[in-house]
Amino acid sequence: MSFTLDARVDARDVDLAITVQRGETVAVLGPNGAGKSTLLGLAAGLLRADSGSATLDGATLFDAATFVPPHSRGVSLLAQDALLFPHLSVLENVAFGPRSAGVRAAAARSMARDWLGEVDALEFASRRPAELSGGQAQRIAVARALAAGPKLLLLDEPLAALDISVAPAVRRMLRRVLADRTALIVTHDILDAYTLADRVIVVDGGRVVEEGPTRSVLERPRTAFTAGLASLSVLTGERTATGLWTAGGDIAAPSDLPVGTAVAAAIRPAAVSVSLEEPREVNRLRGTVRDLEPRGDVIRVRSDLLSADVAPAVVADLDLALGTPVWFAFGAADVQVYAR
């Protein structure tokens, strides 16, 4: 059994079809305004579709004749902000779901303690939300969502509001509690996708444009957005006897694909060098600097075709600026070729 949704929202020009298998965590990636929040709203029952349907474990959530209200769907939504009830203790916050389902107070509190233990937050049981840090509050929010016993867990950027020093611990906690649980997680962070998701769906312009196993999608992207998210440059073209032909020129690269196949080539910016003079490498492409972005201890030099991560000293020595014509070079072994 699984969660399936195939629905359209006319006002937002969103037309999405997805499936999440039981026990599978699927990450939904996409630029702002792509339709990710619309997807969660449809699944949670916070938004009505103009057409289409959704089912969860064989039960219809909505179609032309049916609309199950949010509280009756067996779906829990975990938002960016913890949204804990400020007047309740942590224990009572987590017990709220079972109590709402008719579980007696003592049993609900026992369940709440179990879930607080699962998220390493039992020590906070007697505190009020105002006494918690951001990371602690998000752990409690996870426990509260799971204590309701959802068949489907929806997570909307669960780590976005957390300090960078806190996020890794919460991410490890999520990885543990999401194991074998049916979940849909919207995120902009590629590390969330790699760490938490069995499969990835990429949404753009209100449509699913890529989907598949996490590593397959992120290491062999087919759209510019996914390539940028995965920190890859992707060139498209046609397979030749020695590599591939692209709009930027011929690229030498190993591949066993038949000559004439429509292909894409993924190149990591760290494998690309930048120079003002034409280099000797077999793979060299001409470009114009369109952007210089500091990224930790390197500067990402972008052109219309390629990106390169170089040391700040290189940028200074070459006197790079927007509009500077440069050469990009990389080895044949640094190119991953795959069919489009």
C-alpha positions in Angstrom: 0.0 0.0 0.0 1.1 3.6 -0.6 0.2 7.2 -0.9 -0.7 8.4 -4.4 -1.7 11.8 -5.5 -2.7 13.0 -9.0 -4.2 16.5 -8.8 -4.5 19.9 -10.3 -4.9 23.4 -8.8 -5.9 25.7 -11.6 -5.2 29.1 -9.9 -1.6 28.0 -9.2 -1.1 26.1 -12.5 0.0 23.1 -10.5 -0.5 19.6 -12.0 1.3 16.9 -9.9 1.3 13.2 -9.9 3.4 11.4 -7.2 3.6 8.1 -5.4 5.2 7.3 -2.1 5.5 3.6 -1.2 4.8 2.4 2.3 7.9 2.8 4.5 9.6 5.1 1.9 10.9 8.6 2.6 10.7 10.9 -0.5 12.3 14.3 -0.7 10.6 17.0 -2.8 13.0 19.5 -4.3 12.4 22.6 -6.4 12.8 26.3 -6.7 10.6 28.8 -4.9 7.1 28.8 -6.3 7.5 25.4 -8.0 4.5 23.9 -6.3 6.1 22.1 -3.3 3.9 23.8 -0.6 0.8 23.2 -2.8 1.7 19.5 -2.8 1.9 19.4 1.0 -1.4 21.4 1.3 -3.2 18.9 -1.0 -1.9 15.9 1.0 -2.7 17.4 4.4 -6.2 18.6 3.4 -5.4 22.2 3.8 -6.0 22.9 0.1 -8.6 21.6 -2.3 -7.8 20.4 -5.8 -9.8 21.5 -8.8 -9.5 18.0 -10.2 -7.8 14.7 -9.4 -7.6 12.3 -6.5 -5.4 11.0 -3.7 -5.4 7.8 -1.8 -3.6 6.6 1.4 -3.3 2.9 2.1 -6.2 2.2 -0.2 -8.5 4.8 1.3 -9.6 7.8 -0.7 -8.5 11.2 0.7 -10.2 13.2 -2.0 -11.7 12.9 -5.5 -14.6 14.4 -7.4 -17.1 13.2 -4.8 -15.0 12.9 -1.6 -13.0 15.2 0.7 -11.7 13.8 3.9 -11.0 16.6 6.4 -7.4 17.0 7.7 -8.0 15.6 11.2 -9.4 12.3 9.7 -6.7 11.6 7.1 -4.1 9.9 9.2 -1.6 12.5 8.0 0.7 14.6 10.2 2.3 17.9 9.0 5.5 19.1 10.6 6.1 22.7 9.6 9.4 24.8 9.6 8.4 26.3 13.0 7.6 23.8 15.8 4.2 25.5 16.6 4.0 23.9 20.0 1.0 24.8 22.2 2.6 27.4 24.5 0.2 26.8 27.5 1.0 23.0 27.6 4.0 21.2 28.9 6.2 19.3 26.5 4.7 16.0 27.7 1.1 17.3 27.2 2.0 18.7 23.8 3.1 15.2 22.7 0.2 13.5 24.3 -2.2 15.9 22.5 -2.5 13.6 19.4 -3.4 10.4 21.3 -5.8 12.3 23.6 -7.6 13.8 20.5 -7.9 10.2 19.2 -9.7 9.1 22.4 -6.8 7.6 24.3 -7.1 7.9 28.0 -4.9 10.5 29.7 -2.6 8.1 31.5 -2.0 6.0 28.4 -1.5 9.1 26.2 1.1 10.4 28.6 2.9 7.0 28.5 2.9 7.1 24.7 4.2 10.7 24.9 7.1 9.6 27.1 8.0 6.8 24.7 8.1 9.2 21.8 10.1 11.8 23.8 12.6 9.0 24.4 12.7 8.3 20.7 13.8 11.8 19.9 16.2 12.1 22.9 14.0 14.7 24.6 12.5 13.0 27.6 14.4 15.3 30.0 12.3 18.2 28.7 8.9 16.6 29.5 8.0 19.1 32.3 9.2 22.2 30.4 7.0 24.7 28.6 7.8 25.6 24.9 9.1 29.0 25.9 11.9 27.3 27.8 13.2 25.3 24.8 15.9 26.1 22.3 15.0 25.9 18.6 16.6 22.4 18.2 14.8 21.1 21.3 11.4 22.5 20.2 11.8 20.8 16.8 12.5 17.5 18.5 9.3 17.9 20.5 7.4 18.8 17.3 8.7 15.6 15.7 7.6 13.5 18.7 4.2 15.2 18.7 3.7 14.4 15.0 4.7 10.8 15.4 2.7 10.3 18.6 -0.5 10.8 16.5 0.3 7.6 14.7 0.2 9.0 11.2 0.1 6.8 8.1 1.9 9.6 6.3 4.2 12.1 7.7 4.7 15.4 5.9 7.8 17.6 6.7 8.1 21.1 5.4 11.7 22.3 5.6 12.1 20.8 9.1 15.6 22.1 9.5 15.4 25.5 7.8 14.8 27.4 11.0 17.6 25.7 13.0 21.0 27.1 13.7 23.7 25.5 11.6 25.3 24.0 14.8 22.0 22.3 15.8 20.8 21.0 12.5 23.2 18.0 12.2 22.0 16.4 15.5 18.3 16.9 14.5 19.0 15.5 11.0 20.5 12.4 12.6 17.5 12.1 14.8 15.1 12.4 11.9 17.1 9.7 10.0 16.5 7.3 12.8 12.8 8.0 13.4 12.0 8.1 9.7 13.4 4.6 9.0 10.6 2.4 7.5 8.1 5.3 7.9 6.1 6.7 5.0 7.1 10.3 4.7 7.3 13.2 2.3 9.9 15.9 3.0 10.1 19.2 1.3 13.6 20.7 1.5 16.1 23.0 -0.3 19.1 21.3 1.4 20.8 18.6 -0.7 22.2 17.1 2.5 18.7 16.4 3.8 17.9 14.6 0.5 21.1 12.5 0.7 20.7 11.8 4.4 17.0 11.2 4.8 15.4 10.3 1.5 15.2 6.9 -0.4 13.9 8.7 -3.5 13.8 12.3 -4.8 11.1 14.2 -6.8 12.1 17.5 -8.4 9.2 19.9 -9.0 9.4 22.9 -11.3 6.7 25.1 -12.8 4.0 23.0 -11.0 5.1 19.8 -12.7 7.3 16.8 -11.7 10.4 17.2 -13.9 12.7 14.5 -12.4 12.3 11.6 -10.0 14.1 8.5 -9.0 16.6 7.1 -6.4 18.3 9.9 -4.5 21.8 9.4 -5.8 20.7 8.6 -9.3 18.8 11.9 -9.6 21.4 14.1 -7.8 24.5 12.6 -9.5 22.9 12.5 -13.0 20.7 15.5 -13.1 18.6 16.3 -16.1 17.5 19.9 -15.3 19.5 23.0 -14.6 17.9 23.4 -11.2 18.8 19.9 -10.0 22.3 20.3 -11.4 22.8 23.6 -9.5 21.4 22.0 -6.3 23.9 19.1 -6.7 26.7 21.6 -7.4 27.3 20.1 -10.9 27.7 21.6 -14.3 25.8 19.7 -16.9 26.4 19.9 -20.7 24.0 18.3 -23.1 24.8 17.0 -26.6 25.3 13.9 -28.7 27.6 11.0 -28.1 30.7 10.9 -30.5 33.4 8.3 -31.0 35.6 10.0 -28.4 33.1 11.7 -26.1 30.4 14.0 -26.9 29.6 17.1 -29.0 28.0 20.0 -27.1 27.1 23.6 -28.0 30.4 24.6 -26.3 32.5 22.3 -28.3 33.8 18.7 -28.4 34.3 17.0 -25.0 36.6 14.0 -24.6 35.1 11.5 -22.1 34.9 7.7 -21.6 31.5 6.2 -22.3 30.1 2.9 -23.7 26.9 4.5 -25.1 26.4 4.2 -28.8 27.5 7.0 -31.1 24.6 9.3 -31.8 22.9 8.9 -28.4 21.5 12.0 -26.8 23.7 12.4 -23.7 24.4 14.7 -20.8 27.8 15.2 -19.1 28.1 16.1 -15.4 31.3 17.9 -14.2 32.0 18.9 -10.6 33.3 22.5 -10.3 36.1 21.3 -8.1 37.5 19.4 -11.1 37.6 22.5 -13.4 40.4 25.0 -13.7 40.3 28.6 -14.9 42.9 30.5 -17.0 43.2 33.5 -19.2 45.4 31.8 -21.8 44.2 28.8 -23.8 45.3 25.7 -21.7 46.8 22.5 -23.1 44.1 20.1 -21.7 42.1 18.2 -24.3 38.8 19.5 -22.6 38.9 23.2 -22.8 35.9 25.5 -23.3 35.8 29.3 -23.7 33.5 31.3 -21.4 32.7 34.6 -19.9 32.6 35.2 -16.1 28.9 35.7 -15.2 29.2 35.4 -11.4 31.8 35.2 -8.6 30.4 33.5 -5.5 32.4 33.0 -2.3 31.8 29.4 -1.0 33.8 28.8 2.1 37.5 28.7 1.2 36.9 28.8 -2.6 35.3 31.1 -5.1 32.8 29.6 -7.6 33.4 31.1 -11.0 30.4 30.8 -13.2 29.9 31.1 -16.9 26.8 30.3 -19.0 28.1 26.7 -19.5 30.4 25.8 -16.7 31.4 26.5 -13.1 34.7 26.2 -11.4 35.7 26.3 -7.8 39.1 28.0 -7.4 41.1 29.5 -4.6 40.7 33.2 -3.9 44.3 33.7 -4.8 43.6 32.5 -8.3 40.7 35.0 -8.7 43.1 37.8 -7.5 46.0 36.7 -9.7 43.8 36.5 -12.8 42.1 39.7 -11.9 38.7 38.1 -12.6 35.6 40.2 -12.7 32.1 40.0 -14.3 32.6 39.9 -18.0 36.2 38.6 -18.1 36.7 36.1 -20.9 38.3 32.9 -19.6 39.2 29.3 -20.4 37.7 26.4 -18.4 39.6 23.1 -18.5 39.0 19.6 -17.0 40.1 16.1 -17.5 38.3 13.4 -19.5 38.1 11.2 -16.3 36.2 14.1 -14.5 33.3 13.8 -16.9 30.4 11.5 -16.2 28.4 10.8 -19.4 24.9 9.4 -19.3 21.9 9.1 -21.7 19.3 11.8 -21.6 
